[in-house]
Amino acid sequence: MAKDAAGRGRVRQWFHETFDDWWFRSLIGPAQTQNAVQGCDEQAREQWKRDLENRKRYTREQRERKRLAREAGQQR
C-alpha cells in the first residue's frame, strides 16, 4: 500500500486531511471578522478594510446584475 511522508496510507491520509481540520474548526466555532486585525500595524488594517470593501462591492454588483437579468427576463 502507498504511504505518505508520515507513514500513513492513502485512506488514512485522506481522512486526516479532511476531517481533522473540520473537527478542529467545529470546536473553535464560526469565523468572526469583528476585531479580526487587532494587533496588526495600521497599514495592514487599512489594507484589510480596503479588501473587505472591495469584496462587498463585488457582491453588491453581482446581486445587481442578477436583479437586472431577472427583470429583463420578466419583461419579455
Distance bins in CASP14 RR format, pairs under 12 A and 6 or more apart:
PFRMAT RR
TARGET T0000
AUTHOR 0000-0000-0000
RMODE 2
METHOD distances of the structure
MODEL  1
1 7 0 0 0 0 0 1 0 0 0 0 0
1 8 0 0 0 0 1 0 0 0 0 0 0
1 9 1 0 1 0 0 0 0 0 0 0 0
1 10 1 0 0 1 0 0 0 0 0 0 0
1 11 0 0 0 0 1 0 0 0 0 0 0
1 12 0 0 0 0 1 0 0 0 0 0 0
1 13 0 0 0 0 0 1 0 0 0 0 0
2 8 0 0 0 0 1 0 0 0 0 0 0
2 9 1 0 0 1 0 0 0 0 0 0 0
2 10 1 0 1 0 0 0 0 0 0 0 0
2 11 0 0 0 0 0 1 0 0 0 0 0
2 12 0 0 0 0 0 1 0 0 0 0 0
2 13 0 0 0 0 1 0 0 0 0 0 0
2 14 0 0 0 0 0 1 0 0 0 0 0
3 9 1 0 1 0 0 0 0 0 0 0 0
3 10 0 0 0 0 1 0 0 0 0 0 0
3 11 0 0 0 0 0 1 0 0 0 0 0
3 12 0 0 0 0 1 0 0 0 0 0 0
3 13 0 0 0 0 1 0 0 0 0 0 0
4 10 1 0 0 1 0 0 0 0 0 0 0
4 11 0 0 0 0 0 1 0 0 0 0 0
4 12 0 0 0 0 1 0 0 0 0 0 0
4 13 1 0 1 0 0 0 0 0 0 0 0
4 14 0 0 0 0 1 0 0 0 0 0 0
4 15 0 0 0 0 0 1 0 0 0 0 0
4 16 0 0 0 0 1 0 0 0 0 0 0
4 17 0 0 0 0 1 0 0 0 0 0 0
5 13 0 0 0 0 1 0 0 0 0 0 0
6 12 0 0 0 0 1 0 0 0 0 0 0
6 13 1 0 0 1 0 0 0 0 0 0 0
6 16 0 0 0 0 1 0 0 0 0 0 0
6 17 0 0 0 0 0 1 0 0 0 0 0
7 13 0 0 0 0 1 0 0 0 0 0 0
7 16 0 0 0 0 0 1 0 0 0 0 0
8 14 0 0 0 0 1 0 0 0 0 0 0
8 15 0 0 0 0 1 0 0 0 0 0 0
8 16 1 0 0 1 0 0 0 0 0 0 0
8 17 0 0 0 0 1 0 0 0 0 0 0
8 20 0 0 0 0 0 1 0 0 0 0 0
9 15 0 0 0 0 1 0 0 0 0 0 0
9 16 0 0 0 0 1 0 0 0 0 0 0
9 17 0 0 0 0 0 1 0 0 0 0 0
10 16 0 0 0 0 0 1 0 0 0 0 0
10 17 0 0 0 0 0 1 0 0 0 0 0
11 17 0 0 0 0 0 1 0 0 0 0 0
11 18 0 0 0 0 0 1 0 0 0 0 0
11 19 0 0 0 0 0 1 0 0 0 0 0
12 18 0 0 0 0 0 1 0 0 0 0 0
12 19 0 0 0 0 0 1 0 0 0 0 0
12 20 0 0 0 0 0 1 0 0 0 0 0
13 19 0 0 0 0 0 1 0 0 0 0 0
13 20 0 0 0 0 0 1 0 0 0 0 0
14 20 0 0 0 0 0 1 0 0 0 0 0
15 21 0 0 0 0 0 1 0 0 0 0 0
15 22 0 0 0 0 0 1 0 0 0 0 0
15 23 0 0 0 0 0 1 0 0 0 0 0
16 22 0 0 0 0 0 1 0 0 0 0 0
16 23 0 0 0 0 0 1 0 0 0 0 0
16 24 0 0 0 0 0 1 0 0 0 0 0
17 23 0 0 0 0 0 1 0 0 0 0 0
18 24 0 0 0 0 0 1 0 0 0 0 0
18 25 0 0 0 0 0 1 0 0 0 0 0
19 25 0 0 0 0 0 1 0 0 0 0 0
19 26 0 0 0 0 1 0 0 0 0 0 0
20 26 0 0 0 0 0 1 0 0 0 0 0
20 27 0 0 0 0 0 1 0 0 0 0 0
21 27 0 0 0 0 0 1 0 0 0 0 0
21 28 0 0 0 0 0 1 0 0 0 0 0
22 28 0 0 0 0 0 1 0 0 0 0 0
22 29 0 0 0 0 0 1 0 0 0 0 0
23 29 0 0 0 0 0 1 0 0 0 0 0
25 31 0 0 0 0 1 0 0 0 0 0 0
32 38 0 0 0 0 0 1 0 0 0 0 0
33 48 0 0 0 0 1 0 0 0 0 0 0
33 49 0 0 0 0 0 1 0 0 0 0 0
33 51 0 0 0 0 0 1 0 0 0 0 0
33 52 1 0 0 1 0 0 0 0 0 0 0
33 55 0 0 0 0 0 1 0 0 0 0 0
33 56 0 0 0 0 0 1 0 0 0 0 0
34 52 0 0 0 0 0 1 0 0 0 0 0
35 45 0 0 0 0 0 1 0 0 0 0 0
35 48 0 0 0 0 0 1 0 0 0 0 0
36 44 0 0 0 0 0 1 0 0 0 0 0
36 45 0 0 0 0 1 0 0 0 0 0 0
36 48 1 0 0 1 0 0 0 0 0 0 0
36 49 0 0 0 0 0 1 0 0 0 0 0
36 51 0 0 0 0 0 1 0 0 0 0 0
36 52 0 0 0 0 1 0 0 0 0 0 0
37 43 0 0 0 0 0 1 0 0 0 0 0
37 44 1 0 0 1 0 0 0 0 0 0 0
37 45 1 0 1 0 0 0 0 0 0 0 0
37 46 0 0 0 0 1 0 0 0 0 0 0
37 47 0 0 0 0 1 0 0 0 0 0 0
37 48 1 0 1 0 0 0 0 0 0 0 0
37 49 0 0 0 0 1 0 0 0 0 0 0
37 50 0 0 0 0 0 1 0 0 0 0 0
37 51 0 0 0 0 0 1 0 0 0 0 0
37 52 0 0 0 0 1 0 0 0 0 0 0
38 44 0 0 0 0 0 1 0 0 0 0 0
38 45 0 0 0 0 1 0 0 0 0 0 0
38 48 0 0 0 0 0 1 0 0 0 0 0
39 45 0 0 0 0 1 0 0 0 0 0 0
39 48 0 0 0 0 0 1 0 0 0 0 0
40 46 0 0 0 0 1 0 0 0 0 0 0
40 47 0 0 0 0 1 0 0 0 0 0 0
40 48 1 0 0 1 0 0 0 0 0 0 0
40 49 0 0 0 0 0 1 0 0 0 0 0
41 47 0 0 0 0 1 0 0 0 0 0 0
41 48 0 0 0 0 0 1 0 0 0 0 0
42 48 0 0 0 0 0 1 0 0 0 0 0
42 49 0 0 0 0 0 1 0 0 0 0 0
43 49 0 0 0 0 0 1 0 0 0 0 0
43 50 0 0 0 0 0 1 0 0 0 0 0
44 50 0 0 0 0 0 1 0 0 0 0 0
44 51 0 0 0 0 0 1 0 0 0 0 0
45 51 0 0 0 0 0 1 0 0 0 0 0
45 52 0 0 0 0 0 1 0 0 0 0 0
46 52 0 0 0 0 0 1 0 0 0 0 0
46 53 0 0 0 0 0 1 0 0 0 0 0
47 53 0 0 0 0 0 1 0 0 0 0 0
47 54 0 0 0 0 0 1 0 0 0 0 0
48 54 0 0 0 0 0 1 0 0 0 0 0
48 55 0 0 0 0 0 1 0 0 0 0 0
49 55 0 0 0 0 0 1 0 0 0 0 0
49 56 0 0 0 0 0 1 0 0 0 0 0
50 56 0 0 0 0 0 1 0 0 0 0 0
50 57 0 0 0 0 0 1 0 0 0 0 0
51 57 0 0 0 0 0 1 0 0 0 0 0
51 58 0 0 0 0 0 1 0 0 0 0 0
52 58 0 0 0 0 0 1 0 0 0 0 0
52 59 0 0 0 0 0 1 0 0 0 0 0
53 59 0 0 0 0 0 1 0 0 0 0 0
53 60 0 0 0 0 0 1 0 0 0 0 0
54 60 0 0 0 0 0 1 0 0 0 0 0
54 61 0 0 0 0 0 1 0 0 0 0 0
55 61 0 0 0 0 0 1 0 0 0 0 0
55 62 0 0 0 0 0 1 0 0 0 0 0
56 62 0 0 0 0 0 1 0 0 0 0 0
56 63 0 0 0 0 0 1 0 0 0 0 0
57 63 0 0 0 0 0 1 0 0 0 0 0
57 64 0 0 0 0 0 1 0 0 0 0 0
58 64 0 0 0 0 0 1 0 0 0 0 0
58 65 0 0 0 0 0 1 0 0 0 0 0
59 65 0 0 0 0 0 1 0 0 0 0 0
59 66 0 0 0 0 0 1 0 0 0 0 0
60 66 0 0 0 0 0 1 0 0 0 0 0
60 67 0 0 0 0 0 1 0 0 0 0 0
61 67 0 0 0 0 0 1 0 0 0 0 0
61 68 0 0 0 0 0 1 0 0 0 0 0
62 68 0 0 0 0 0 1 0 0 0 0 0
62 69 0 0 0 0 0 1 0 0 0 0 0
63 69 0 0 0 0 0 1 0 0 0 0 0
63 70 0 0 0 0 0 1 0 0 0 0 0
64 70 0 0 0 0 0 1 0 0 0 0 0
64 71 0 0 0 0 0 1 0 0 0 0 0
65 71 0 0 0 0 0 1 0 0 0 0 0
65 72 0 0 0 0 0 1 0 0 0 0 0
66 72 0 0 0 0 0 1 0 0 0 0 0
66 73 0 0 0 0 0 1 0 0 0 0 0
67 73 0 0 0 0 0 1 0 0 0 0 0
67 74 0 0 0 0 0 1 0 0 0 0 0
68 74 0 0 0 0 0 1 0 0 0 0 0
68 75 0 0 0 0 0 1 0 0 0 0 0
69 75 0 0 0 0 0 1 0 0 0 0 0
69 76 0 0 0 0 0 1 0 0 0 0 0
70 76 0 0 0 0 0 1 0 0 0 0 0
END
